Amino acid sequence: PAADGVLGYFLLRRAGIDSVMWYPGGWKEWSGDPALPIVRIVPAEELMWRFQRSRRLFDSDAPSRGFAFFDVRHPADYARGHINGSVSLRSDYFADSLDARLSRYWPELDRSTAPIVTYCYGEYCIRSRATSTAAARAGFVRVERFYGGLDEWRSSGGTLVRSEWPPGGE
């Protein structure tokens, strides 16, 4: 009920969190506004379908088309094995380096319509959660988190790609 939302709002404000918003219409009002970001969990099967549709699954590790796709683990771990089409952007540099990576790999990407997907090791890794929040703050409306990460990818039959470490020129 609306009373629960009001109570939650005031408790969070009392705890010192100033950037709290309360939507009297609840989830329906929030999700009905196309300008507000919603972080959605995306499963491995959906990612595989996207790659097959864009015909990038078997390309020579070219960046995904139509959506930004970031591996937010350490670059050395990325080099040992990552999902084809992902670009390495370490989680602790994500907010500061996002614009540079986007202009390099996805210069035409529209933040209001194109998805951005982040992943890390698996469901116990919090890096993809933190970077999803950073992506929403950077203006992306369609934010997606591959929650299962590499663990789910491998268990769904996905393969990993290796690259050189340290990377040349980066």
N, C-alpha and C positions, 0 to 999 in steps of 0.2 A: 504493500500500500504506500501511498504518498507520504504518510507519516514516517515510515521507515527511512525514506529518502531524506526527509528533513532532518531527522535525528542523525543519520550518517553524515550529512553535510556539516552540521554543527559540531559533531565530534571531531571530524577531520580538521575543521577550522580551529577548534580548541587545541588540537595537537600541533598547531603551527603550520599546517599546510594551507597556503594562501591561494593556490591555483585550482581550487575545487569549484566545480560547477554542478548545479543541481538542475535536472530536467524534470519538471513536474509530470511530463508525459512519459517519463521512464525511457526504456529501451526503444520503444516505438518512435518516440520523438527524436532521440539521438540518431538512430539508424536511418531515419527518414530524411535527414539533412545531408545532401550529397557533398557538402564541403567539409564535413567532419570525418576524420580518419577512424577506421575500425580495423583492428588487427585481427586477421583471420588465420586460423591454423590450416595449413595446406598439407595433404597427405602425399606420400611418395607416388602413388598411382597417378595423381593429378599432374605432378611435375613431369613424370615420364610421358604422359599424354601430351603435355605442352611441347616437350622436346620433339616428340615424333611429329607433331603437327607443324612445327617450325623447321623440321628436317635438320636440326642441329645436333641430334643425339650422337651421330657418328662423324660429325665434322672434327677437324683437328683442334679440338678444345677452343673453338671460337666462342665468344660471349653469346649468351642467349639472345634471342630476338623477341621484341615485344614486351619484355619485362626485364628489370634489373635483377640480377641474381648474385648474391654475395655470400661467400664462405668467410665467416668472421672469426675463424680460428687463427692461430699463429701461422705466419707464412711458411715456416719449416714444415708444419703439419699439413698445410695445403699442398706443398711440393711432394710429400710422401703419398698423398692420395686425396683427390677431391672429385666432386661431381662435375662431369663434363659441362661446360657452358657457364660455370661459376667464375667469378672474379674474386681474388683474395683482397680482403679489406679487414684487417685486424680490428677486433671490437673496441679496443681502447683508443684507436685512431679514427673510428668510424665517423663520428660527427664532424671532425675537422677535415677529413679527407674525402667525404662523400661527393661533394661537388666536383672535385678533380677527377675522381673515378668515373662519375657519370658523364662528364664532358669527353673523357677519353674513349669510353666503351659504348655509351648510349647517348650521343649528343642530341638526338631528336626526341628523347623520351619526355612525355608530358606527365608531370607529377600528379595532375588531377585525374588522369584516366589510366595510366599504365601502372601495373603492379610492381612492387619491389618486394623481393623475397630474400630472407636471410636464413642461414642455417649454421649449425656448429656440430658438435660430436653426437649428441642425442638428447633424449628428453630430460636428462639431469643437468645439462649444460644451460646456463642462463645467458650466455652471450647473445643468442638470437633474440631473446626477449628484450634485452637492453637495447640492441640495435634496431629492433622494430619500433621501439619508443622514439629513438633518435630519428628514424626515418619519418615518422609522423610529425615530429617537431620540425623537420626539414621541409614540410609541405606536401608529402605524399599522402594521398587519400586512400589508395588501395594498398595497404600494408599487409604482407603475408609472412608468416613465420613457419618454416619447415621444422616443426617441433621435434620430429623424430630424428632429424639430422642424418649423419652417416650411418648410424645403427639401423634406422628404418630403411634407408636407401639400400644397404647391403642385404637386409632380410627380405626386401621386395624384389631382389634379383638385379639391382642396379650395379654397375661396375664403376670403378674409380680410375681416374687418370693421374699419372705422375707428371711432374714438371721439374725443371732444374732448380737447385737451391745452392747458393743464393741466386735469385733471378737476375738475369742480365739487364742492366739499365734501370733497375728500380731501387 
